[in-house]
Amino acid sequence: NYGTVRAATFIGRELLRARAAEAAGASPTDTSAAQPDARPYLEHLTELTPAELAAAGPLPHRLSGADFLALMPGGHRDDATEVGKETEYAVAACTAHPVEENARVAEFQAVLHAMDA
């Protein structure tokens, strides 16, 4: 259902943000004001290219809500959905979709503009 897919997408975004924070030397779970850059800015997955997503390393194909919440006690930061502890999320596929779809749309848009030239 839509809510499960949306939650999986936000879970993937949080895992990517945590990896980026850790690579930058910050705690991936510290969101306090004392460490304002602990969660590097990534508001929308469409800010990433498919190559950047691939370079970030593989995300779990499936992850339970309970396992995610154990890794990221702060949750997935989406006000529209909740992480269900008993739910299995298809994190890799749901995270990749908006990144890849945005790249396809940009490519299609470039083809359309080239036709007008």
Backbone hydrogen bonds in HBPLUS format (Angstrom, degrees):
<---DONOR---> <-ACCEPTOR-->    atom                        ^
c    i                          cat <-CA-CA->   ^        H-A-AA   ^      H-
h    n   atom  resd res      DA  || num        DHA   H-A  angle D-A-AA Bond
n    s   type  num  typ     dist DA aas  dist angle  dist       angle   num
A0005-VAL N   A0001-ASN O   3.15 MM   4  6.45 164.2  2.18 157.7 162.3     1
A0006-ARG N   A0002-TYR O   2.82 MM   4  6.02 165.6  1.84 158.4 162.8     2
A0007-ALA N   A0003-GLY O   2.91 MM   4  6.02 162.1  1.94 144.1 149.4     3
A0008-ALA N   A0004-THR O   2.95 MM   4  6.13 158.6  2.00 145.7 151.6     4
A0009-THR N   A0005-VAL O   3.01 MM   4  6.26 150.2  2.10 146.9 154.8     5
A0010-PHE N   A0006-ARG O   3.05 MM   4  6.39 159.1  2.10 153.5 158.3     6
A0011-ILE N   A0007-ALA O   2.84 MM   4  6.08 149.0  1.94 149.2 158.9     7
A0012-GLY N   A0008-ALA O   2.98 MM   4  6.21 159.1  2.02 145.5 150.3     8
A0013-ARG N   A0009-THR O   3.01 MM   4  6.34 153.8  2.08 144.4 151.8     9
A0014-GLU N   A0010-PHE O   2.99 MM   4  6.22 157.7  2.04 146.6 151.8    10
A0015-LEU N   A0011-ILE O   2.95 MM   4  6.24 155.2  2.01 151.9 159.1    11
A0016-LEU N   A0012-GLY O   2.96 MM   4  6.20 156.8  2.02 149.9 156.0    12
A0017-ARG N   A0013-ARG O   2.90 MM   4  6.15 156.9  1.95 148.4 155.2    13
A0018-ALA N   A0014-GLU O   2.89 MM   4  6.05 155.3  1.95 146.2 152.9    14
A0019-ARG N   A0015-LEU O   3.01 MM   4  6.25 153.4  2.08 143.8 150.7    15
A0020-ALA N   A0016-LEU O   2.99 MM   4  6.25 159.5  2.04 149.2 154.6    16
A0021-ALA N   A0017-ARG O   2.92 MM   4  6.14 155.5  1.98 147.2 154.2    17
A0022-GLU N   A0018-ALA O   2.92 MM   4  6.11 161.8  1.95 148.6 153.4    18
A0023-ALA N   A0019-ARG O   2.89 MM   4  6.10 156.7  1.95 148.7 155.2    19
A0024-ALA N   A0020-ALA O   3.03 MM   4  6.21 137.0  2.22 137.9 149.1    20
A0024-ALA N   A0021-ALA O   3.08 MM   3  5.05 126.2  2.38  93.4 107.8    21
A0026-ALA N   A0021-ALA O   2.85 MM   5  5.11 155.8  1.91 155.0 146.9    22
A0025-GLY N   A0022-GLU O   3.00 MM   3  5.05 158.0  2.05 103.6 109.9    23
A0035-GLN N   A0032-SER O   3.07 MM   3  5.58 157.9  2.12 111.1 117.8    24
A0038-ALA N   A0035-GLN O   3.03 MM   3  5.41 156.9  2.08 125.3 124.6    25
A0047-GLU N   A0044-HIS O   2.99 MM   3  5.72 162.6  2.02 120.7 124.1    26
A0048-LEU N   A0045-LEU O   2.97 MM   3  5.72 168.6  1.98 122.9 126.6    27
A0053-LEU N   A0049-THR O   2.96 MM   4  6.27 159.5  2.01 157.3 163.1    28
A0054-ALA N   A0050-PRO O   2.94 MM   4  6.16 158.9  1.99 146.7 152.4    29
A0055-ALA N   A0051-ALA O   2.91 MM   4  6.09 153.1  1.98 145.0 152.7    30
A0056-ALA N   A0052-GLU O   3.12 MM   4  6.30 128.5  2.39 137.6 149.6    31
A0056-ALA N   A0053-LEU O   3.18 MM   3  5.23 139.0  2.36  96.8 108.2    32
A0057-GLY N   A0054-ALA O   3.16 MM   3  5.69 163.8  2.19 113.0 118.1    33
A0092-ALA N   A0060-PRO O   3.05 MM  32  5.73 137.0  2.24 144.3 148.9    34
A0063-LEU N   A0089-TYR O   2.95 MM  26  5.25 142.7  2.09 138.7 150.4    35
A0089-TYR N   A0063-LEU O   2.84 MM  26  5.25 168.4  1.85 138.3 142.4    36
A0068-PHE N   A0064-SER O   2.97 MM   4  6.27 159.0  2.02 150.8 157.0    37
A0065-GLY N   A0087-THR O   2.85 MM  22  5.55 143.4  1.99 159.0 169.9    38
A0069-LEU N   A0065-GLY O   2.90 MM   4  6.09 167.6  1.92 152.9 156.1    39
A0066-ALA N   A0085-LYS O   3.15 MM  19  4.20 137.1  2.34 122.3 111.7    40
A0070-ALA N   A0066-ALA O   3.01 MM   4  6.19 139.1  2.18 139.8 150.7    41
A0071-LEU N   A0067-ASP O   3.11 MM   4  6.40 145.4  2.23 141.1 149.7    42
A0071-LEU N   A0068-PHE O   2.98 MM   3  5.10 121.0  2.34  98.3 113.3    43
A0072-MET N   A0068-PHE O   2.73 MM   4  5.91 160.0  1.76 158.2 165.2    44
A0075-GLY N   A0072-MET O   2.89 MM   3  5.65 167.9  1.90 128.7 131.7    45
A0087-THR N   A0084-GLY O   3.04 MM   3  5.14 156.6  2.10 107.8 115.3    46
A0094-CYS N   A0090-ALA O   3.12 MM   4  6.13 162.9  2.15 153.9 159.2    47
A0095-THR N   A0091-VAL O   2.89 MM   4  5.88 148.4  1.99 151.9 159.8    48
A0096-ALA N   A0092-ALA O   2.98 MM   4  6.08 156.4  2.04 147.6 154.2    49
A0097-HIS N   A0093-ALA O   3.09 MM   4  6.16 150.3  2.18 146.8 153.4    50
A0100-GLU N   A0096-ALA O   2.89 MM   4  6.02 173.5  1.90 171.7 173.2    51
A0101-GLU N   A0097-HIS O   2.81 MM   4  5.85 164.5  1.84 158.9 164.0    52
A0102-ASN N   A0098-PRO O   3.04 MM   4  5.92 155.7  2.10 134.4 140.8    53
A0103-ALA N   A0099-VAL O   3.16 MM   4  6.42 152.9  2.23 142.2 149.4    54
A0104-ARG N   A0100-GLU O   2.95 MM   4  6.25 154.0  2.02 148.2 155.3    55
A0105-VAL N   A0101-GLU O   2.93 MM   4  6.17 159.2  1.97 151.4 156.8    56
A0106-ALA N   A0102-ASN O   2.96 MM   4  6.17 159.0  2.01 147.3 153.1    57
A0107-GLU N   A0103-ALA O   2.98 MM   4  6.18 155.2  2.04 145.2 152.0    58
A0108-PHE N   A0104-ARG O   2.90 MM   4  6.11 160.3  1.94 150.0 155.5    59
A0109-GLN N   A0105-VAL O   2.84 MM   4  6.01 158.3  1.89 149.8 156.0    60
A0110-ALA N   A0106-ALA O   2.99 MM   4  6.21 150.2  2.08 142.7 150.2    61
A0111-VAL N   A0107-GLU O   3.04 MM   4  6.38 151.8  2.13 146.1 153.6    62
A0112-LEU N   A0108-PHE O   2.96 MM   4  6.28 158.8  2.01 151.4 157.0    63
A0113-HIS N   A0109-GLN O   2.96 MM   4  6.22 159.4  2.01 149.6 154.9    64
A0114-ALA N   A0110-ALA O   2.92 MM   4  6.09 149.6  2.01 143.2 151.8    65
A0115-MET N   A0111-VAL O   3.04 MM   4  6.29 142.2  2.19 144.5 154.1    66
A0116-ASP N   A0112-LEU O   3.28 MM   4  6.61 139.2  2.45 140.3 150.3    67
A0116-ASP N   A0113-HIS O   3.20 MM   3  5.18 128.9  2.48  93.8 106.7    68
A0117-ALA N   A0114-ALA O   3.30 MM   3  5.21 139.2  2.48  92.8 103.7    69
